[in-house]
Structures are given as structure tokens and as C-alpha cells.
Amino acid sequence: MKKILTIAFLLIGCTVMAQDPVEMLQKIDENMYSSTKITKSKMIVYGKRKNKEIVMEAYSRGTKDTFSEYLSPAREKGTKMLKLDDKLWIYSPSSDRTIQISGHMLRQSVNGSDMSYEDMMQEKKMVDMYTPTIKGEEQMNGEDCYILQLDAKVDDISYPKVKMWVEKKNYVPMRQDLFAKSGQLLKTINMEDVRPVNGRFYPFKMNYKDVLKDGKGTDFIVIEMQDNVPISDNVFNKANLKK
Amino acid sequence: MFEFLFKGLIRDKSRSLLPVIVVSLGVSLSVFFVGYIEGMMGDMVDQNARFGTGHMKVMTREYVKNIAQKPLDLSILEAGKVIQELDKSYPEVDWVKRFNFGGILDVPDENGQTKTQGIAGGMAFDMTEGNSDLRRLNIANNIVEGRMPNGPFEMLLGQGLAKRMNVKIGDTITYFGSTMDGSMSFQNFTYVGAVQFGLSVMDDKTFLIDIKDAEQILDMEDAVQEIYGYLPNDIYDDQAIEEIKNTYNASFAESDDEYAPQMLALRDQNGLSTMLDMVNTMSSAFTFFFIIAMSIVLWNTGLLGGLRRYTEFGIRIAIGESKRDIYKSLLLESVIVGVIGSVFGTILGLILTFYLQEVGIDMSDTLGNSNVLFSNVIRAKVVPTQFWIGFFPGVMATFLGALLSGRGIFKRQTSELFNELGV
């Protein structure tokens, strides 16, 4: 019996060791990013007194360019955001102004949620930003996962350390713990409702939780997603903000 | 007797000059210290009450738990009703609405593109002409450029912030922040003036708007972040404030609503309690150590004087004066010296205090990041206490000094005197 157990443990160990963490991270990137994407999503900000729902439509091209427009609530309808590389502009129809958000202001919360503008601005694939190490296996959000530790290999990054639970079957992240350089936990992201989209897998529900804030965090729910569809270059143009 | 001793002191300078100088210096220091502390503390209480804490402040219980973050979403709803009840229960107190919130200020160039941008703290209060809060904050008298807002969506900036944002009167400034429920809020304001608060922390980071504009941009109709209360004539009274706070909070003791109103006194906020108590303790300790130190100095002075007057005491005993009478005369002399020194010391201390009251010390470089609101210029304040506070330690110190040093009189023997005089 002892021998069987030893062999079984060795086999599990060998399976974990056999996985190439970089390859794993590439597969994760392939799932999370596509060349173009149009999504309609809902952000639910759980407040202490009441919850708030924001519906938006977003057009994205790779990891660098995103154009999004708020569809509801009424107060925010027509507000548009454009992200090109590391720049972010917001247009407000009520003031007819386009404001560029930059520097430390990117750390401000988006709509009182647990997400910052910086969180929305990730412009590189993870494999280009982090060096991964496999740390073990664990069940997370109902799925068998590998535990990856990601250490930043580039400077000027929002979260220099990340602990990630990756679903074994399709290499979709099920949870991410985001840490500061000091090792302090800053945010957690829990993923669920993984669905196939055009040959890849994507979590349709994510919960962002800023650990420094009280409450249930912010849900980000994908309502519709179209993958690898042609998007005109005009969409990713500053002039499109005022249209 | 008094005249005899007084003449003796005037004629024999060595008996009076040094003790009077020592007492004068000690008393002047003591009087000045009281004036300095009173000025500094009074200013600190006044500035905090006006801008940050009120004499007392009403918020929701949940807001109080997170007060450092000033969370708008935990503000008081149905504010009109809460203020009405406060007015009914405490009619002598002036209850006013205030908002303190953050956001991004963005100044466009001629093409509508961002020219300058910065994070700033907004403060909103009722700017209606003749309003008590407008008078209290004394903004109109501190405008260094432009004018007070008199229309919708007009904004004043702190002097330092205006400089940093590089704006001129009439420029548009776009406010970008969040409403009470976290929605994005954009609003164009017209820059109408710059204010010098005299507080570094506010001059560099604060903008002012009218309360009605704040209610609109924060989506807080009939809601208020904080309700400030001020006692009549804005005179701070720790005991009265504590009484109002306790009775008000007791009226909600049975409620388990986490958004029920809760009142905090000035000293409950910004760590002011510790600071006020610390300064009071320091002040008492200073007076105590001052008496001890002065007594020791004057005891020594008395001893030296006593030794010098050893022969005189011997002769006075020899001609029939009792030791007790000599001791009494010595004590009376010390009281006269103490009173004269205290009078001079008090006058000197008052002059010093008055000078610092009028001129002040500019501390703007060192007070930049303080959480407690301090004026950039620290000033002393002449207060009635100073007219008598120096007398007690001044007279006591000389009296104690004489009491200790004069004990040598009782050891004086007439036979030794004759021996010393070679009779």
C-alpha cells in the first residue's frame, strides 16, 4: 500500500513538474485575449446601502486598444472611454469635455467600483510581464487548478506579484490574488461561468475585490461577446469620442 | 515695618536687584508661555472648528466608522429632517451642512484638450449672502484674486492650487469625480477667484463651491455628508459640547439602525483630544517645574544673601531683636521682592506676548502635511489669565527660597558674633 501511495505521489509530482509554466501562461493569454472583440457587459458595484449596475459596450483590439461606451444608467449614458496603448481618455456628454487620465490618477476607482483605471489598462500579455512558477495544485471555485506564482519581469507594473489559480482543463484563471511589491495583498479576482467562445474559453463572470475596501466587491458580467470580428480603425480614434 | 523693609531693599541693591531680576525673568517666561500656548491652542481649535470638525459634527454611524475616508455613500439621507430636529432640540446651536469630497480638476486649453490637471479636495458650504457659515469661514476677506461665487457652478481655488493649475479668472475648470452612489460626475465650473486660507494643507489642495452645486454634482439632494454645529458666537466650550453630544447620542441609543445619526465633539476628531490634553498637561508641568526651579535658584540667592548678612543678623540678635522677628522680616522682604519681580515679569511677558500676537512666527514650511489644521503663522494671544498667572509662582518661589535659606537665622549665636567681631 505504501508503495502504491509513494508511486501515486511521485506521478502527481511528475505531472506538475512536467507542465511548462511559461507555456501555461501563453495558453492563459490565448484564452483571455483575442485579436478583436466586441463585448456587452454589466458591472455591478455592491455598495453598503445599494447596488449599482452599469451596462457598457466595449470594442477591443489586442491588448492595447479599447473603446467603450456606457449604455446605462441614464446619468452616465453616452460616457465614452478610449484607451490607446498607455493613454486613457474619457468623454462626458454632460460637460462635452474629453479628459485624459494619466499618472497617479489612474489609480482612482472607476465608478466607485473595486476596479481602478489602471486595472482596465493592462496593455501587455501576461507572458510578457511575468515569470511564472508552478507552486502546486488546489481546487478553486469548483475547478481543479494549478497554482501559479507570477513575478514581474518588467518595471512599472501595478501588481508586481500575482498568485493565480488556473483551471487544469482549459487553462482559464479561476482566481487571482494581486500583491504589491511589499507582499501586501491588494486585490482578488474570482472568476466563474467559463464558456467556450470561438474555440477559446473565457470567464463570463468576474468579481473584483479591493481588500482595502469593505463590501462584496464589484461583479463584472459579460452579457454578449463576439470574437475576432472586424472592427473599423475609426472606432479607436479620439474623434469617435464626441460622436 | 513695610516701609522700613522697602527702604532697606531699595538702598541695598545687592539684596533686591538679583532676586528681582531672577523672578522677573522667570515670571515673564511663565506669562509668555501661557500666552503662546493659549494663542496656539486657540488658533488650532478655531481653525479645526471652522474647516474640519465644527464644535460638534453629526454623521451616520457607518460614516463615523470610516470617517478617514469621508465616504459619500454613507452620508445622512433626509438631511432636512435631521437638521430640523437638531434645531428643535438645540436651538442655540447653529447647524450647517458641509461637504468634503475629492475629485480631479481639469483645465482645458483653447482646443478643449487637457492643459493642466490635478487631484483636489472640494469643500462646499452655503455661500448665500448673509449666511452664518459664510461669515464664519471668512472667505470673502481672504480672496486674493477675483470675487466670491454668485452664480451657479462657479468655483474658488486655494491660492497654491490656482497657481499649480495655472488658471486665470473666467477659465473653465471641469470637475471629474463620483456621485454619492459612485456614478461618474462631470461638471464645468467657471473659475472666479483664489483664496488664501492661511493653512498650507488647504491653500494647496482645496477648491470651494456652493452647497447647491455640490448637491447637484454629487447627486445628493436632501442628503448631507456632515452637519456641523457651532455654539453661540462660535465660542468653544468643551463642557457644553460634551453635554449636547451625550444627550443627542443617548436619544439614538435604542436604535439599531447603522445609519442613525451620531454626534462627535471637536476633541473626538483628528486626534485633537490627545493634543489638547497633552498641551494642558505640558502647561501644568511647566508651571510646576518653574516653581521648583525658581525656588532652588532663589533659595541659593537667599543663602548667599543670608551669608552676606550673617553679621547683620548677629548684631540684630545682640541688640535684642528676636530670631523669629528677623525671620519674619526676611520673609516679608521676600514677598516684597516677589511682588516687584512678578509685576515686572508680568509686564515683560505681556509685552512679549503682544509682540508675537501682532507679528507671529511663520511656520508654513513645517506644517505642510499636518492632519490637524494649523495656521501658517503661529501667534500668541494676550489673555486675562496672564495678568495673574505669574504672581503665584513668582511670589511663592521667592517666599519658599527665603523660607528655606532663612532657617540659618535660628542657628545664629551671639557669642559667635562677638568672636567673629573680635570683641
Interface residues (C-beta under 8 A of the other chain):
Chain A: V45 G47 K48 R49 K50 K52 P73 R75 E76 T79 I90 S92 S94 S95 R97 T98 I99 Q100 I101 S102 H104 M105 Q108 S109 N111 G112 S113 D214
Chain B: E62 N66 D73 L74 I104 D106 P108 G112 Q113 T114 Q117 I119 T174 F176 S178 T179 D181 G182 S183 M184 F186 Q187 N188 D219 Y259
